[in-house]
Amino acid sequence: MDLQELKTKYPLLISYMEAHNYSRQYIKHVKNEIKWNKFENYHWKTYDDIYLIKRVLTSGLIKIL
C-alpha cells in the first residue's frame, strides 16, 4: 500500500465507507490505523513497516521510555 496516497486519499476512503454503511466501529478502526501513518519521522515506506513496528510496540516486547 502506498502510504503517500493513503495520506492524501483517506478522507475519500472514510466518506466511501460512511456512504456505503460500513459500521461505525469498523470506520473507527480504520481511522485509528491511519493515525499510525502520521508519525512521519519513522520514514515508513509501506503499511507493512507500520504494522510490524505497531505489533512489536503493542505486544509489550519493547518498552518505550
mmCIF file as Biopython writes it, N, C-alpha, C and O atoms, coordinates in Angstrom:
data_model
#
loop_
_atom_site.group_PDB
_atom_site.id
_atom_site.type_symbol
_atom_site.label_atom_id
_atom_site.label_alt_id
_atom_site.label_comp_id
_atom_site.label_asym_id
_atom_site.label_entity_id
_atom_site.label_seq_id
_atom_site.pdbx_PDB_ins_code
_atom_site.Cartn_x
_atom_site.Cartn_y
_atom_site.Cartn_z
_atom_site.occupancy
_atom_site.B_iso_or_equiv
_atom_site.auth_seq_id
_atom_site.auth_asym_id
_atom_site.pdbx_PDB_model_num
ATOM 1   N N  . MET A ? 1  ? 0.841   -1.168 0.000  1.0 0.0 1  A 1 
ATOM 2   C CA . MET A ? 1  ? 0.000   0.000  0.000  1.0 0.0 1  A 1 
ATOM 3   C C  . MET A ? 1  ? 0.890   1.236  0.000  1.0 0.0 1  A 1 
ATOM 4   O O  . MET A ? 1  ? 1.849   1.316  0.767  1.0 0.0 1  A 1 
ATOM 5   N N  . ASP A ? 2  ? 0.579   2.174  -0.839 1.0 0.0 2  A 1 
ATOM 6   C CA . ASP A ? 2  ? 1.333   3.421  -0.951 1.0 0.0 2  A 1 
ATOM 7   C C  . ASP A ? 2  ? 0.869   4.375  0.146  1.0 0.0 2  A 1 
ATOM 8   O O  . ASP A ? 2  ? -0.268  4.848  0.128  1.0 0.0 2  A 1 
ATOM 9   N N  . LEU A ? 3  ? 1.751   4.653  1.096  1.0 0.0 3  A 1 
ATOM 10  C CA . LEU A ? 3  ? 1.364   5.488  2.237  1.0 0.0 3  A 1 
ATOM 11  C C  . LEU A ? 3  ? 1.125   6.935  1.849  1.0 0.0 3  A 1 
ATOM 12  O O  . LEU A ? 3  ? 0.277   7.601  2.443  1.0 0.0 3  A 1 
ATOM 13  N N  . GLN A ? 4  ? 1.855   7.430  0.866  1.0 0.0 4  A 1 
ATOM 14  C CA . GLN A ? 4  ? 1.636   8.812  0.426  1.0 0.0 4  A 1 
ATOM 15  C C  . GLN A ? 4  ? 0.237   8.952  -0.163 1.0 0.0 4  A 1 
ATOM 16  O O  . GLN A ? 4  ? -0.449  9.945  0.079  1.0 0.0 4  A 1 
ATOM 17  N N  . GLU A ? 5  ? -0.176  7.969  -0.923 1.0 0.0 5  A 1 
ATOM 18  C CA . GLU A ? 5  ? -1.521  8.007  -1.498 1.0 0.0 5  A 1 
ATOM 19  C C  . GLU A ? 5  ? -2.578  7.904  -0.401 1.0 0.0 5  A 1 
ATOM 20  O O  . GLU A ? 5  ? -3.612  8.570  -0.457 1.0 0.0 5  A 1 
ATOM 21  N N  . LEU A ? 6  ? -2.312  7.070  0.585  1.0 0.0 6  A 1 
ATOM 22  C CA . LEU A ? 6  ? -3.243  6.954  1.702  1.0 0.0 6  A 1 
ATOM 23  C C  . LEU A ? 6  ? -3.394  8.289  2.421  1.0 0.0 6  A 1 
ATOM 24  O O  . LEU A ? 6  ? -4.503  8.668  2.798  1.0 0.0 6  A 1 
ATOM 25  N N  . LYS A ? 7  ? -2.291  9.001  2.613  1.0 0.0 7  A 1 
ATOM 26  C CA . LYS A ? 7  ? -2.337  10.291 3.304  1.0 0.0 7  A 1 
ATOM 27  C C  . LYS A ? 7  ? -3.250  11.272 2.586  1.0 0.0 7  A 1 
ATOM 28  O O  . LYS A ? 7  ? -3.978  12.034 3.221  1.0 0.0 7  A 1 
ATOM 29  N N  . THR A ? 8  ? -3.206  11.248 1.269  1.0 0.0 8  A 1 
ATOM 30  C CA . THR A ? 8  ? -3.991  12.220 0.517  1.0 0.0 8  A 1 
ATOM 31  C C  . THR A ? 8  ? -5.426  11.767 0.266  1.0 0.0 8  A 1 
ATOM 32  O O  . THR A ? 8  ? -6.315  12.598 0.077  1.0 0.0 8  A 1 
ATOM 33  N N  . LYS A ? 9  ? -5.656  10.462 0.262  1.0 0.0 9  A 1 
ATOM 34  C CA . LYS A ? 9  ? -6.982  9.968  -0.125 1.0 0.0 9  A 1 
ATOM 35  C C  . LYS A ? 9  ? -7.798  9.353  1.002  1.0 0.0 9  A 1 
ATOM 36  O O  . LYS A ? 9  ? -8.925  8.913  0.774  1.0 0.0 9  A 1 
ATOM 37  N N  . TYR A ? 10 ? -7.252  9.313  2.211  1.0 0.0 10 A 1 
ATOM 38  C CA . TYR A ? 10 ? -8.019  8.649  3.257  1.0 0.0 10 A 1 
ATOM 39  C C  . TYR A ? 10 ? -9.356  9.335  3.556  1.0 0.0 10 A 1 
ATOM 40  O O  . TYR A ? 10 ? -10.295 8.637  3.941  1.0 0.0 10 A 1 
ATOM 41  N N  . PRO A ? 11 ? -9.502  10.654 3.404  1.0 0.0 11 A 1 
ATOM 42  C CA . PRO A ? 11 ? -10.842 11.229 3.610  1.0 0.0 11 A 1 
ATOM 43  C C  . PRO A ? 11 ? -11.865 10.658 2.615  1.0 0.0 11 A 1 
ATOM 44  O O  . PRO A ? 11 ? -13.034 10.475 2.957  1.0 0.0 11 A 1 
ATOM 45  N N  . LEU A ? 12 ? -11.422 10.382 1.399  1.0 0.0 12 A 1 
ATOM 46  C CA . LEU A ? 12 ? -12.322 9.772  0.420  1.0 0.0 12 A 1 
ATOM 47  C C  . LEU A ? 12 ? -12.695 8.356  0.836  1.0 0.0 12 A 1 
ATOM 48  O O  . LEU A ? 12 ? -13.838 7.929  0.670  1.0 0.0 12 A 1 
ATOM 49  N N  . LEU A ? 13 ? -11.726 7.637  1.375  1.0 0.0 13 A 1 
ATOM 50  C CA . LEU A ? 13 ? -11.991 6.285  1.856  1.0 0.0 13 A 1 
ATOM 51  C C  . LEU A ? 13 ? -13.027 6.305  2.978  1.0 0.0 13 A 1 
ATOM 52  O O  . LEU A ? 13 ? -13.970 5.514  2.970  1.0 0.0 13 A 1 
ATOM 53  N N  . ILE A ? 14 ? -12.852 7.198  3.932  1.0 0.0 14 A 1 
ATOM 54  C CA . ILE A ? 14 ? -13.791 7.295  5.055  1.0 0.0 14 A 1 
ATOM 55  C C  . ILE A ? 14 ? -15.179 7.694  4.552  1.0 0.0 14 A 1 
ATOM 56  O O  . ILE A ? 14 ? -16.182 7.137  4.998  1.0 0.0 14 A 1 
ATOM 57  N N  . SER A ? 15 ? -15.241 8.645  3.635  1.0 0.0 15 A 1 
ATOM 58  C CA . SER A ? 15 ? -16.531 9.064  3.070  1.0 0.0 15 A 1 
ATOM 59  C C  . SER A ? 15 ? -17.220 7.908  2.357  1.0 0.0 15 A 1 
ATOM 60  O O  . SER A ? 15 ? -18.427 7.711  2.495  1.0 0.0 15 A 1 
ATOM 61  N N  . TYR A ? 16 ? -16.451 7.154  1.601  1.0 0.0 16 A 1 
ATOM 62  C CA . TYR A ? 16 ? -16.996 5.988  0.897  1.0 0.0 16 A 1 
ATOM 63  C C  . TYR A ? 16 ? -17.566 4.983  1.893  1.0 0.0 16 A 1 
ATOM 64  O O  . TYR A ? 16 ? -18.665 4.462  1.707  1.0 0.0 16 A 1 
ATOM 65  N N  . MET A ? 17 ? -16.815 4.724  2.937  1.0 0.0 17 A 1 
ATOM 66  C CA . MET A ? 17 ? -17.247 3.761  3.939  1.0 0.0 17 A 1 
ATOM 67  C C  . MET A ? 17 ? -18.540 4.220  4.620  1.0 0.0 17 A 1 
ATOM 68  O O  . MET A ? 17 ? -19.448 3.421  4.849  1.0 0.0 17 A 1 
ATOM 69  N N  . GLU A ? 18 ? -18.611 5.509  4.939  1.0 0.0 18 A 1 
ATOM 70  C CA . GLU A ? 18 ? -19.822 6.045  5.568  1.0 0.0 18 A 1 
ATOM 71  C C  . GLU A ? 18 ? -21.016 5.966  4.622  1.0 0.0 18 A 1 
ATOM 72  O O  . GLU A ? 18 ? -22.116 5.596  5.033  1.0 0.0 18 A 1 
ATOM 73  N N  . ALA A ? 19 ? -20.798 6.316  3.350  1.0 0.0 19 A 1 
ATOM 74  C CA . ALA A ? 19 ? -21.878 6.309  2.355  1.0 0.0 19 A 1 
ATOM 75  C C  . ALA A ? 19 ? -22.386 4.899  2.067  1.0 0.0 19 A 1 
ATOM 76  O O  . ALA A ? 19 ? -23.536 4.715  1.671  1.0 0.0 19 A 1 
ATOM 77  N N  . HIS A ? 20 ? -21.524 3.908  2.269  1.0 0.0 20 A 1 
ATOM 78  C CA . HIS A ? 20 ? -21.897 2.528  1.978  1.0 0.0 20 A 1 
ATOM 79  C C  . HIS A ? 20 ? -22.177 1.718  3.249  1.0 0.0 20 A 1 
ATOM 80  O O  . HIS A ? 20 ? -22.094 0.490  3.264  1.0 0.0 20 A 1 
ATOM 81  N N  . ASN A ? 21 ? -22.510 2.450  4.302  1.0 0.0 21 A 1 
ATOM 82  C CA . ASN A ? 21 ? -22.996 1.865  5.559  1.0 0.0 21 A 1 
ATOM 83  C C  . ASN A ? 21 ? -22.052 0.866  6.226  1.0 0.0 21 A 1 
ATOM 84  O O  . ASN A ? 21 ? -22.490 -0.148 6.772  1.0 0.0 21 A 1 
ATOM 85  N N  . TYR A ? 22 ? -20.770 1.160  6.176  1.0 0.0 22 A 1 
ATOM 86  C CA . TYR A ? 22 ? -19.830 0.375  6.986  1.0 0.0 22 A 1 
ATOM 87  C C  . TYR A ? 22 ? -20.124 0.701  8.448  1.0 0.0 22 A 1 
ATOM 88  O O  . TYR A ? 22 ? -20.581 1.801  8.756  1.0 0.0 22 A 1 
ATOM 89  N N  . SER A ? 23 ? -19.873 -0.219 9.325  1.0 0.0 23 A 1 
ATOM 90  C CA . SER A ? 23 ? -20.174 0.023  10.738 1.0 0.0 23 A 1 
ATOM 91  C C  . SER A ? 23 ? -19.294 1.133  11.305 1.0 0.0 23 A 1 
ATOM 92  O O  . SER A ? 23 ? -18.160 1.335  10.872 1.0 0.0 23 A 1 
ATOM 93  N N  . ARG A ? 24 ? -19.841 1.836  12.274 1.0 0.0 24 A 1 
ATOM 94  C CA . ARG A ? 24 ? -19.061 2.907  12.922 1.0 0.0 24 A 1 
ATOM 95  C C  . ARG A ? 24 ? -17.810 2.354  13.577 1.0 0.0 24 A 1 
ATOM 96  O O  . ARG A ? 24 ? -16.760 2.997  13.569 1.0 0.0 24 A 1 
ATOM 97  N N  . GLN A ? 25 ? -17.921 1.164  14.144 1.0 0.0 25 A 1 
ATOM 98  C CA . GLN A ? 25 ? -16.772 0.525  14.792 1.0 0.0 25 A 1 
ATOM 99  C C  . GLN A ? 25 ? -15.656 0.269  13.776 1.0 0.0 25 A 1 
ATOM 100 O O  . GLN A ? 25 ? -14.484 0.517  14.062 1.0 0.0 25 A 1 
ATOM 101 N N  . TYR A ? 26 ? -16.021 -0.223 12.596 1.0 0.0 26 A 1 
ATOM 102 C CA . TYR A ? 26 ? -15.022 -0.521 11.571 1.0 0.0 26 A 1 
ATOM 103 C C  . TYR A ? 26 ? -14.379 0.767  11.052 1.0 0.0 26 A 1 
ATOM 104 O O  . TYR A ? 26 ? -13.167 0.825  10.847 1.0 0.0 26 A 1 
ATOM 105 N N  . ILE A ? 27 ? -15.192 1.787  10.844 1.0 0.0 27 A 1 
ATOM 106 C CA . ILE A ? 27 ? -14.652 3.081  10.395 1.0 0.0 27 A 1 
ATOM 107 C C  . ILE A ? 27 ? -13.701 3.641  11.446 1.0 0.0 27 A 1 
ATOM 108 O O  . ILE A ? 27 ? -12.647 4.181  11.111 1.0 0.0 27 A 1 
ATOM 109 N N  . LYS A ? 28 ? -14.071 3.513  12.707 1.0 0.0 28 A 1 
ATOM 110 C CA . LYS A ? 28 ? -13.193 3.977  13.796 1.0 0.0 28 A 1 
ATOM 111 C C  . LYS A ? 28 ? -11.871 3.219  13.774 1.0 0.0 28 A 1 
ATOM 112 O O  . LYS A ? 28 ? -10.808 3.811  13.961 1.0 0.0 28 A 1 
ATOM 113 N N  . HIS A ? 29 ? -11.937 1.921  13.546 1.0 0.0 29 A 1 
ATOM 114 C CA . HIS A ? 29 ? -10.723 1.106  13.465 1.0 0.0 29 A 1 
ATOM 115 C C  . HIS A ? 29 ? -9.823  1.586  12.326 1.0 0.0 29 A 1 
ATOM 116 O O  . HIS A ? 29 ? -8.611  1.713  12.503 1.0 0.0 29 A 1 
ATOM 117 N N  . VAL A ? 30 ? -10.406 1.848  11.171 1.0 0.0 30 A 1 
ATOM 118 C CA . VAL A ? 30 ? -9.626  2.324  10.024 1.0 0.0 30 A 1 
ATOM 119 C C  . VAL A ? 30 ? -8.990  3.670  10.345 1.0 0.0 30 A 1 
ATOM 120 O O  . VAL A ? 30 ? -7.818  3.886  10.038 1.0 0.0 30 A 1 
ATOM 121 N N  . LYS A ? 31 ? -9.739  4.569  10.955 1.0 0.0 31 A 1 
ATOM 122 C CA . LYS A ? 31 ? -9.195  5.876  11.332 1.0 0.0 31 A 1 
ATOM 123 C C  . LYS A ? 31 ? -8.016  5.723  12.293 1.0 0.0 31 A 1 
ATOM 124 O O  . LYS A ? 31 ? -7.005  6.411  12.149 1.0 0.0 31 A 1 
ATOM 125 N N  . ASN A ? 32 ? -8.142  4.832  13.264 1.0 0.0 32 A 1 
ATOM 126 C CA . ASN A ? 32 ? -7.043  4.615  14.206 1.0 0.0 32 A 1 
ATOM 127 C C  . ASN A ? 32 ? -5.809  4.062  13.506 1.0 0.0 32 A 1 
ATOM 128 O O  . ASN A ? 32 ? -4.687  4.449  13.834 1.0 0.0 32 A 1 
ATOM 129 N N  . GLU A ? 33 ? -6.002  3.173  12.557 1.0 0.0 33 A 1 
ATOM 130 C CA . GLU A ? 33 ? -4.866  2.637  11.802 1.0 0.0 33 A 1 
ATOM 131 C C  . GLU A ? 33 ? -4.192  3.732  10.985 1.0 0.0 33 A 1 
ATOM 132 O O  . GLU A ? 33 ? -2.967  3.768  10.872 1.0 0.0 33 A 1 
ATOM 133 N N  . ILE A ? 34 ? -4.991  4.615  10.425 1.0 0.0 34 A 1 
ATOM 134 C CA . ILE A ? 34 ? -4.437  5.709  9.619  1.0 0.0 34 A 1 
ATOM 135 C C  . ILE A ? 34 ? -3.626  6.665  10.490 1.0 0.0 34 A 1 
ATOM 136 O O  . ILE A ? 34 ? -2.649  7.246  10.018 1.0 0.0 34 A 1 
ATOM 137 N N  . LYS A ? 35 ? -4.012  6.836  11.744 1.0 0.0 35 A 1 
ATOM 138 C CA . LYS A ? 35 ? -3.257  7.715  12.650 1.0 0.0 35 A 1 
ATOM 139 C C  . LYS A ? 35 ? -1.804  7.271  12.775 1.0 0.0 35 A 1 
ATOM 140 O O  . LYS A ? 35 ? -0.912  8.107  12.916 1.0 0.0 35 A 1 
ATOM 141 N N  . TRP A ? 36 ? -1.559  5.967  12.725 1.0 0.0 36 A 1 
ATOM 142 C CA . TRP A ? 36 ? -0.180  5.467  12.798 1.0 0.0 36 A 1 
ATOM 143 C C  . TRP A ? 36 ? 0.650   5.989  11.637 1.0 0.0 36 A 1 
ATOM 144 O O  . TRP A ? 36 ? 1.863   6.160  11.759 1.0 0.0 36 A 1 
ATOM 145 N N  . ASN A ? 37 ? -0.002  6.238  10.519 1.0 0.0 37 A 1 
ATOM 146 C CA . ASN A ? 37 ? 0.691   6.720  9.328  1.0 0.0 37 A 1 
ATOM 147 C C  . ASN A ? 37 ? 1.206   8.147  9.506  1.0 0.0 37 A 1 
ATOM 148 O O  . ASN A ? 37 ? 2.057   8.593  8.736  1.0 0.0 37 A 1 
ATOM 149 N N  . LYS A ? 38 ? 0.712   8.855  10.491 1.0 0.0 38 A 1 
ATOM 150 C CA . LYS A ? 38 ? 1.075   10.265 10.655 1.0 0.0 38 A 1 
ATOM 151 C C  . LYS A ? 38 ? 2.395   10.469 11.383 1.0 0.0 38 A 1 
ATOM 152 O O  . LYS A ? 38 ? 2.844   11.608 11.513 1.0 0.0 38 A 1 
ATOM 153 N N  . PHE A ? 39 ? 3.025   9.413  11.859 1.0 0.0 39 A 1 
ATOM 154 C CA . PHE A ? 39 ? 4.314   9.530  12.516 1.0 0.0 39 A 1 
ATOM 155 C C  . PHE A ? 39 ? 5.415   9.501  11.449 1.0 0.0 39 A 1 
ATOM 156 O O  . PHE A ? 39 ? 6.120   8.503  11.299 1.0 0.0 39 A 1 
ATOM 157 N N  . GLU A ? 40 ? 5.550   10.594 10.721 1.0 0.0 40 A 1 
ATOM 158 C CA . GLU A ? 40 ? 6.426   10.635 9.557  1.0 0.0 40 A 1 
ATOM 159 C C  . GLU A ? 40 ? 7.906   10.520 9.888  1.0 0.0 40 A 1 
ATOM 160 O O  . GLU A ? 40 ? 8.692   10.145 9.018  1.0 0.0 40 A 1 
ATOM 161 N N  . ASN A ? 41 ? 8.306   10.824 11.092 1.0 0.0 41 A 1 
ATOM 162 C CA . ASN A ? 41 ? 9.724   10.774 11.423 1.0 0.0 41 A 1 
ATOM 163 C C  . ASN A ? 41 ? 10.267  9.354  11.471 1.0 0.0 41 A 1 
ATOM 164 O O  . ASN A ? 41 ? 11.472  9.165  11.639 1.0 0.0 41 A 1 
ATOM 165 N N  . TYR A ? 42 ? 9.403   8.347  11.326 1.0 0.0 42 A 1 
ATOM 166 C CA . TYR A ? 42 ? 9.882   6.973  11.265 1.0 0.0 42 A 1 
ATOM 167 C C  . TYR A ? 42 ? 10.293  6.572  9.854  1.0 0.0 42 A 1 
ATOM 168 O O  . TYR A ? 42 ? 10.920  5.528  9.671  1.0 0.0 42 A 1 
ATOM 169 N N  . HIS A ? 43 ? 9.955   7.373  8.865  1.0 0.0 43 A 1 
ATOM 170 C CA . HIS A ? 43 ? 10.306  7.123  7.461  1.0 0.0 43 A 1 
ATOM 171 C C  . HIS A ? 43 ? 9.774   5.793  6.960  1.0 0.0 43 A 1 
ATOM 172 O O  . HIS A ? 43 ? 10.468  5.064  6.251  1.0 0.0 43 A 1 
ATOM 173 N N  . TRP A ? 44 ? 8.542   5.481  7.329  1.0 0.0 44 A 1 
ATOM 174 C CA . TRP A ? 44 ? 7.929   4.258  6.840  1.0 0.0 44 A 1 
ATOM 175 C C  . TRP A ? 44 ? 7.646   4.393  5.364  1.0 0.0 44 A 1 
ATOM 176 O O  . TRP A ? 44 ? 7.302   5.472  4.882  1.0 0.0 44 A 1 
ATOM 177 N N  . LYS A ? 45 ? 7.792   3.295  4.646  1.0 0.0 45 A 1 
ATOM 178 C CA . LYS A ? 45 ? 7.529   3.307  3.210  1.0 0.0 45 A 1 
ATOM 179 C C  . LYS A ? 45 ? 6.279   2.505  2.853  1.0 0.0 45 A 1 
ATOM 180 O O  . LYS A ? 45 ? 5.617   2.799  1.858  1.0 0.0 45 A 1 
ATOM 181 N N  . THR A ? 46 ? 5.960   1.507  3.648  1.0 0.0 46 A 1 
ATOM 182 C CA . THR A ? 46 ? 4.799   0.677  3.363  1.0 0.0 46 A 1 
ATOM 183 C C  . THR A ? 46 ? 3.986   0.472  4.627  1.0 0.0 46 A 1 
ATOM 184 O O  . THR A ? 46 ? 4.451   0.716  5.740  1.0 0.0 46 A 1 
ATOM 185 N N  . TYR A ? 47 ? 2.770   0.020  4.423  1.0 0.0 47 A 1 
ATOM 186 C CA . TYR A ? 47 ? 1.935   -0.292 5.572  1.0 0.0 47 A 1 
ATOM 187 C C  . TYR A ? 47 ? 2.523   -1.450 6.365  1.0 0.0 47 A 1 
ATOM 188 O O  . TYR A ? 47 ? 2.345   -1.529 7.581  1.0 0.0 47 A 1 
ATOM 189 N N  . ASP A ? 48 ? 3.217   -2.339 5.686  1.0 0.0 48 A 1 
ATOM 190 C CA . ASP A ? 48 ? 3.877   -3.451 6.392  1.0 0.0 48 A 1 
ATOM 191 C C  . ASP A ? 48 ? 4.865   -2.927 7.434  1.0 0.0 48 A 1 
ATOM 192 O O  . ASP A ? 48 ? 4.963   -3.476 8.531  1.0 0.0 48 A 1 
ATOM 193 N N  . ASP A ? 49 ? 5.599   -1.860 7.088  1.0 0.0 49 A 1 
ATOM 194 C CA . ASP A ? 49 ? 6.538   -1.260 8.041  1.0 0.0 49 A 1 
ATOM 195 C C  . ASP A ? 49 ? 5.801   -0.808 9.301  1.0 0.0 49 A 1 
ATOM 196 O O  . ASP A ? 49 ? 6.248   -1.058 10.420 1.0 0.0 49 A 1 
ATOM 197 N N  . ILE A ? 50 ? 4.669   -0.140 9.101  1.0 0.0 50 A 1 
ATOM 198 C CA . ILE A ? 50 ? 3.884   0.348  10.228 1.0 0.0 50 A 1 
ATOM 199 C C  . ILE A ? 50 ? 3.347   -0.821 11.041 1.0 0.0 50 A 1 
ATOM 200 O O  . ILE A ? 50 ? 3.416   -0.816 12.270 1.0 0.0 50 A 1 
ATOM 201 N N  . TYR A ? 51 ? 2.816   -1.817 10.355 1.0 0.0 51 A 1 
ATOM 202 C CA . TYR A ? 51 ? 2.229   -2.966 11.031 1.0 0.0 51 A 1 
ATOM 203 C C  . TYR A ? 51 ? 3.258   -3.672 11.910 1.0 0.0 51 A 1 
ATOM 204 O O  . TYR A ? 51 ? 2.966   -4.032 13.050 1.0 0.0 51 A 1 
ATOM 205 N N  . LEU A ? 52 ? 4.445   -3.865 11.384 1.0 0.0 52 A 1 
ATOM 206 C CA . LEU A ? 52 ? 5.463   -4.591 12.148 1.0 0.0 52 A 1 
ATOM 207 C C  . LEU A ? 52 ? 5.865   -3.854 13.414 1.0 0.0 52 A 1 
ATOM 208 O O  . LEU A ? 52 ? 5.961   -4.458 14.482 1.0 0.0 52 A 1 
ATOM 209 N N  . ILE A ? 53 ? 6.101   -2.548 13.301 1.0 0.0 53 A 1 
ATOM 210 C CA . ILE A ? 53 ? 6.510   -1.803 14.495 1.0 0.0 53 A 1 
ATOM 211 C C  . ILE A ? 53 ? 5.350   -1.686 15.476 1.0 0.0 53 A 1 
ATOM 212 O O  . ILE A ? 53 ? 5.553   -1.757 16.688 1.0 0.0 53 A 1 
ATOM 213 N N  . LYS A ? 54 ? 4.129   -1.506 14.956 1.0 0.0 54 A 1 
ATOM 214 C CA . LYS A ? 54 ? 2.972   -1.424 15.843 1.0 0.0 54 A 1 
ATOM 215 C C  . LYS A ? 54 ? 2.792   -2.744 16.586 1.0 0.0 54 A 1 
ATOM 216 O O  . LYS A ? 54 ? 2.477   -2.752 17.776 1.0 0.0 54 A 1 
ATOM 217 N N  . ARG A ? 55 ? 2.986   -3.829 15.902 1.0 0.0 55 A 1 
ATOM 218 C CA . ARG A ? 55 ? 2.838   -5.143 16.531 1.0 0.0 55 A 1 
ATOM 219 C C  . ARG A ? 55 ? 3.845   -5.323 17.668 1.0 0.0 55 A 1 
ATOM 220 O O  . ARG A ? 55 ? 3.506   -5.841 18.732 1.0 0.0 55 A 1 
ATOM 221 N N  . VAL A ? 56 ? 5.072   -4.894 17.435 1.0 0.0 56 A 1 
ATOM 222 C CA . VAL A ? 56 ? 6.100   -5.005 18.462 1.0 0.0 56 A 1 
ATOM 223 C C  . VAL A ? 56 ? 5.772   -4.099 19.652 1.0 0.0 56 A 1 
ATOM 224 O O  . VAL A ? 56 ? 5.888   -4.515 20.805 1.0 0.0 56 A 1 
ATOM 225 N N  . LEU A ? 57 ? 5.363   -2.869 19.366 1.0 0.0 57 A 1 
ATOM 226 C CA . LEU A ? 57 ? 5.086   -1.922 20.445 1.0 0.0 57 A 1 
ATOM 227 C C  . LEU A ? 57 ? 3.881   -2.342 21.278 1.0 0.0 57 A 1 
ATOM 228 O O  . LEU A ? 57 ? 3.897   -2.203 22.501 1.0 0.0 57 A 1 
ATOM 229 N N  . THR A ? 58 ? 2.851   -2.848 20.638 1.0 0.0 58 A 1 
ATOM 230 C CA . THR A ? 58 ? 1.642   -3.199 21.378 1.0 0.0 58 A 1 
ATOM 231 C C  . THR A ? 58 ? 1.733   -4.583 22.023 1.0 0.0 58 A 1 
ATOM 232 O O  . THR A ? 58 ? 0.898   -4.935 22.856 1.0 0.0 58 A 1 
ATOM 233 N N  . SER A ? 59 ? 2.729   -5.357 21.646 1.0 0.0 59 A 1 
ATOM 234 C CA . SER A ? 59 ? 2.877   -6.685 22.245 1.0 0.0 59 A 1 
ATOM 235 C C  . SER A ? 59 ? 3.584   -6.620 23.596 1.0 0.0 59 A 1 
ATOM 236 O O  . SER A ? 59 ? 3.562   -7.583 24.363 1.0 0.0 59 A 1 
ATOM 237 N N  . GLY A ? 60 ? 4.207   -5.487 23.879 1.0 0.0 60 A 1 
ATOM 238 C CA . GLY A ? 60 ? 4.943   -5.355 25.132 1.0 0.0 60 A 1 
ATOM 239 C C  . GLY A ? 60 ? 6.354   -5.891 25.060 1.0 0.0 60 A 1 
ATOM 240 O O  . GLY A ? 60 ? 7.050   -5.955 26.073 1.0 0.0 60 A 1 
ATOM 241 N N  . LEU A ? 61 ? 6.786   -6.279 23.857 1.0 0.0 61 A 1 
ATOM 242 C CA . LEU A ? 61 ? 8.149   -6.803 23.722 1.0 0.0 61 A 1 
ATOM 243 C C  . LEU A ? 61 ? 9.186   -5.708 23.927 1.0 0.0 61 A 1 
ATOM 244 O O  . LEU A ? 61 ? 10.287  -5.968 24.412 1.0 0.0 61 A 1 
ATOM 245 N N  . ILE A ? 62 ? 8.832   -4.494 23.560 1.0 0.0 62 A 1 
ATOM 246 C CA . ILE A ? 62 ? 9.737   -3.348 23.720 1.0 0.0 62 A 1 
ATOM 247 C C  . ILE A ? 62 ? 9.008   -2.299 24.528 1.0 0.0 62 A 1 
ATOM 248 O O  . ILE A ? 62 ? 7.863   -1.969 24.219 1.0 0.0 62 A 1 
ATOM 249 N N  . LYS A ? 63 ? 9.627   -1.782 25.528 1.0 0.0 63 A 1 
ATOM 250 C CA . LYS A ? 63 ? 9.056   -0.714 26.343 1.0 0.0 63 A 1 
ATOM 251 C C  . LYS A ? 63 ? 9.643   0.621  25.892 1.0 0.0 63 A 1 
ATOM 252 O O  . LYS A ? 63 ? 10.860  0.768  25.781 1.0 0.0 63 A 1 
ATOM 253 N N  . ILE A ? 64 ? 8.777   1.581  25.637 1.0 0.0 64 A 1 
ATOM 254 C CA . ILE A ? 64 ? 9.226   2.923  25.268 1.0 0.0 64 A 1 
ATOM 255 C C  . ILE A ? 64 ? 9.378   3.748  26.529 1.0 0.0 64 A 1 
ATOM 256 O O  . ILE A ? 64 ? 8.453   3.833  27.338 1.0 0.0 64 A 1 
ATOM 257 N N  . LEU A ? 65 ? 10.522  4.344  26.696 1.0 0.0 65 A 1 
ATOM 258 C CA . LEU A ? 65 ? 10.774  5.166  27.902 1.0 0.0 65 A 1 
ATOM 259 C C  . LEU A ? 65 ? 10.259  6.554  27.721 1.0 0.0 65 A 1 
ATOM 260 O O  . LEU A ? 65 ? 10.381  7.381  28.624 1.0 0.0 65 A 1 
#
